[in-house]
Amino acid sequence: MLTETEIKMKGFEALYEALGDLDVEKFISLLIRDPFDYTKWSKDLWHDKTLTQISKEAMEYQKHLEKK
């Protein structure tokens, strides 16, 4: 199990890899400015997809990352 510090570091690494420096700053700014309910957000995020579809897309994305 990761410590809170390790989770934060991995989260920032993922954000920087996905968004780049400038957009990470914007993302963090948005989170601070517009607090939201993560549980509600995550339910709405994939409301039109099945668990199988989400899993398949996640596996395809992981394969894509491994090719880089």
Residue pairs with C-beta under 8 A, 6 or more apart in sequence:
2 10
12 24
15 24
15 27
16 24
19 27
46 54
49 57
